[in-house]
Amino acid sequence: MEKRTLLTVRGPVCYWVSHVENAPALVLLHGLTADHTLFDRQAEAWEGTYTLLAWDAPAHGASRPYEGFDYQEAVDHLRTILDIEGITRATFIGQSMGGFIAQAFLAQNPAYGEGFISVDSCPLGLEYYTKSDRWGLTHAEAMTRLYPLSMLRWSMVHACARTPAARDNMRSILAPYTKDVLCRLIGYGCGSFFTINRDIMLPCNVLLLVGAHDHTGKVRAYNEAWHRKTGYPLVIVPNAAHNANADNPTFVNAQVEAFLCRQREGEHVTGKA
């Protein structure tokens, strides 16, 4: 995949793209504090078969220095990048925070939506989140600042990943961040979630994937509620934690391929929403 850079007034946004003529497009959006390498095993499997686009979200990875983080600006940057690359329809695969960005993007830009696959993400929607949920997310930065950097990194690696390869990936991702940068990123991503949270209607096919060992907050419970409300298919990924696509790429890749096959055959998997 070729690295490219979008220059913005807040800083650079780096992304990687590989075009395949007349092939479906997949947009890979990583989670909070991660970077595009979270999807390395997907890129290895699909490069040359699909048009692929992955990025380091604003203020993450190579997309630094970047002043602040704002979900709406991330949505706007993503649309600019897609337009530059001539990608007018895609299936968006969003892990954790990447799923928030994908949902907000698709709600605002429905014409781009071929499909959406959530990997250990959570729904946008007012009814899902209690007052205590809001308090926990808006105070996430303050709570993380209570931990030494080494303990913070260790806890994040072991909460996000279960297998040695996935843990090595997360360690590598977190290594460049100082404690202040890491805590501020967590504050941006968690604290500003409610600036984009609203009731939405996704305009495309949807699949929910959750690691069987994802104990990050209430992710599993949110996905079960999401499934009950909408009817979106929910698949539990074995031997996987929060970074399910890194923990069990073989299983996740097979689920994505099956989803794309159903789309090609014209089967609707949008659920009740």
C-alpha positions in Angstrom: 0.0 0.0 0.0 1.3 3.5 -0.9 1.6 6.1 1.9 0.0 9.5 1.2 -0.6 12.6 3.3 -3.5 15.0 3.5 -2.3 18.4 4.9 -4.8 20.1 7.1 -4.7 23.3 9.2 -4.3 21.2 12.4 -1.6 18.9 11.0 -1.0 16.0 8.6 -3.3 13.0 8.2 -1.4 10.1 6.8 -3.1 7.2 4.9 -2.2 4.2 2.9 -4.0 3.1 -0.3 -3.9 0.3 -2.8 -6.2 0.5 -5.9 -7.5 -2.5 -7.8 -9.6 -1.6 -10.8 -13.3 -2.5 -10.7 -12.8 -4.1 -7.3 -14.9 -3.4 -4.1 -13.3 -0.9 -1.8 -12.6 -1.5 1.9 -11.9 1.4 4.3 -10.0 0.3 7.4 -10.4 2.5 10.5 -8.5 1.7 13.6 -9.4 2.3 17.2 -8.4 4.9 19.9 -4.6 5.1 20.5 -3.9 2.5 17.7 -2.8 3.1 14.1 -3.1 1.5 10.6 -0.9 -1.4 11.5 -3.8 -2.9 13.5 -5.1 -4.0 10.1 -1.8 -5.5 8.9 -3.2 -9.0 8.7 -6.2 -7.8 6.7 -4.0 -5.7 4.3 -1.8 -8.8 3.7 -4.8 -10.9 2.9 -6.6 -8.5 0.7 -4.1 -6.3 -1.1 -4.4 -7.0 -4.8 -8.0 -8.3 -4.4 -9.8 -5.2 -3.1 -9.1 -1.5 -3.2 -7.8 -0.8 0.3 -7.6 2.4 2.3 -6.3 2.6 5.8 -5.2 5.7 7.8 -3.6 6.9 11.0 -6.5 8.8 12.4 -5.8 12.5 13.3 -3.5 12.8 16.3 -2.6 9.1 16.0 0.6 7.3 14.7 2.1 9.1 11.8 -0.7 11.7 11.7 1.2 13.9 14.2 1.8 16.5 15.3 -1.9 17.3 15.1 -3.6 19.9 17.3 -6.4 18.2 19.2 -8.9 15.6 18.0 -12.4 16.2 16.8 -14.8 13.5 15.5 -16.5 15.7 13.1 -13.2 16.9 11.6 -12.1 13.2 11.3 -15.3 12.6 9.3 -14.6 15.6 7.1 -11.0 14.5 6.6 -12.1 11.0 5.7 -14.5 12.3 3.0 -11.7 14.5 1.6 -9.4 11.5 1.4 -12.0 9.3 -0.3 -12.8 12.0 -2.8 -9.1 12.5 -3.6 -8.7 8.7 -4.2 -11.9 8.5 -6.3 -13.6 6.1 -3.8 -17.3 6.7 -4.1 -18.6 3.5 -2.5 -17.0 1.3 0.1 -17.4 -1.1 2.9 -16.2 0.5 6.1 -14.5 -1.7 8.7 -14.2 0.2 12.0 -12.5 -1.1 15.1 -13.6 0.5 18.3 -13.2 4.3 17.8 -13.0 3.6 14.1 -16.5 2.3 14.2 -17.7 5.6 15.7 -16.1 7.5 12.9 -17.5 5.1 10.3 -21.1 5.4 11.7 -20.9 9.2 11.8 -19.5 9.3 8.3 -22.2 7.0 6.9 -25.0 8.9 8.6 -23.8 12.1 7.0 -22.7 10.6 3.7 -25.0 7.7 3.0 -24.2 7.5 -0.7 -20.7 6.2 0.1 -22.0 3.3 2.1 -21.8 -0.2 0.6 -21.5 -1.8 4.0 -20.3 -1.4 7.6 -18.5 -3.9 9.7 -18.1 -3.1 13.4 -15.1 -4.7 15.1 -15.4 -4.4 18.9 -17.0 -0.9 18.4 -20.2 0.4 20.0 -23.4 1.9 18.5 -24.3 5.5 18.1 -27.6 6.2 19.7 -28.9 8.1 22.7 -30.7 5.2 24.4 -27.6 3.0 24.8 -25.7 5.1 27.3 -26.6 5.8 30.9 -25.6 8.8 33.0 -22.9 6.6 34.6 -21.6 5.7 31.2 -21.3 9.3 30.3 -19.5 10.1 33.5 -17.0 7.3 33.0 -16.2 8.3 29.4 -15.9 12.0 30.1 -13.5 11.3 33.1 -11.4 8.7 31.3 -8.4 11.0 30.9 -8.3 11.9 34.5 -8.5 8.3 35.6 -5.7 7.2 33.2 -3.4 9.9 34.6 -3.4 8.1 38.0 -1.3 5.3 36.5 2.4 5.2 35.8 3.1 5.0 32.1 4.5 1.5 32.3 1.4 0.2 34.1 -0.9 2.1 31.7 0.8 0.6 28.6 0.7 -2.9 30.2 -3.0 -2.7 31.1 -3.9 -1.4 27.6 -1.9 -4.1 25.8 -3.5 -6.9 27.9 -7.0 -5.4 27.8 -6.9 -5.0 24.0 -5.1 -8.1 22.9 -5.1 -11.8 23.9 -2.6 -13.5 21.5 1.2 -12.8 21.5 1.2 -11.4 18.0 -1.6 -9.0 18.7 0.0 -7.9 22.0 3.3 -7.3 20.2 1.4 -5.1 17.7 -0.2 -3.1 20.5 3.1 -2.6 22.3 4.7 -1.3 19.1 1.8 1.1 18.5 1.9 2.5 22.1 5.7 2.7 22.3 6.1 6.2 20.8 3.5 7.9 23.0 4.6 9.7 26.2 2.2 9.5 29.1 0.8 13.0 28.5 0.1 12.3 24.8 -1.5 8.9 25.6 -3.7 10.3 28.3 -4.8 13.3 26.1 -5.6 10.9 23.3 -7.8 8.9 25.6 -9.4 12.1 26.7 -10.1 13.2 23.2 -11.5 9.9 22.0 -13.6 9.1 25.1 -14.6 12.5 26.3 -15.7 13.9 22.9 -17.7 10.8 21.9 -20.9 12.4 23.0 -20.4 15.3 20.5 -21.3 12.9 17.7 -23.5 10.6 19.5 -27.1 10.8 18.2 -29.8 8.5 16.9 -28.9 7.5 13.4 -30.0 5.2 10.6 -27.2 3.4 8.8 -27.8 3.3 5.1 -26.1 0.0 4.3 -25.6 -3.7 5.2 -24.1 -4.1 8.7 -22.2 -6.8 10.6 -21.2 -6.7 14.3 -18.1 -8.6 15.4 -17.0 -8.8 19.0 -14.1 -10.7 20.6 -15.3 -13.5 22.9 -12.8 -12.1 25.5 -13.5 -8.4 25.0 -13.8 -7.1 28.5 -13.2 -3.5 27.6 -15.8 -1.5 29.4 -19.3 -2.6 28.3 -18.5 -3.3 24.6 -20.1 -6.8 24.7 -23.2 -5.5 26.4 -23.6 -2.6 24.0 -23.3 -4.9 21.0 -25.9 -7.3 22.4 -28.3 -4.3 22.9 -27.4 -3.1 19.4 -28.2 -6.5 17.9 -31.5 -6.7 19.8 -32.6 -3.2 18.7 -31.7 -3.5 15.1 -31.4 -7.1 14.2 -27.9 -6.6 12.8 -26.1 -9.9 12.8 -23.8 -10.3 15.8 -20.8 -12.7 15.6 -18.6 -13.6 18.5 -14.9 -13.9 17.5 -13.3 -16.8 19.4 -9.9 -16.4 21.1 -10.0 -12.7 20.7 -10.2 -9.6 22.9 -10.9 -6.0 21.9 -8.5 -6.0 18.9 -10.4 -9.0 17.5 -9.1 -8.6 13.9 -5.5 -8.8 15.2 -6.1 -11.6 17.7 -7.9 -13.9 15.3 -7.4 -12.5 11.8 -8.3 -15.8 10.1 -11.7 -15.9 11.6 -12.4 -12.2 11.1 -11.2 -12.2 7.5 -13.5 -15.1 6.8 -16.4 -13.3 8.3 -15.7 -10.2 6.2 -15.3 -12.3 3.0 -18.7 -14.0 3.7 -20.3 -10.6 4.3 -18.8 -9.2 1.0 -20.0 -12.3 -0.8 -23.6 -11.8 0.5 -23.4 -8.2 -0.7 -22.3 -9.3 -4.2 -25.2 -11.7 -4.3 -27.6 -8.9 -3.4 -28.6 -10.3 0.0 -29.6 -7.6 2.4 -28.2 -7.9 5.9 -29.3 -4.6 7.4 -31.5 -5.9 10.2 -34.6 -4.2 11.4 -33.4 -0.6 11.5 
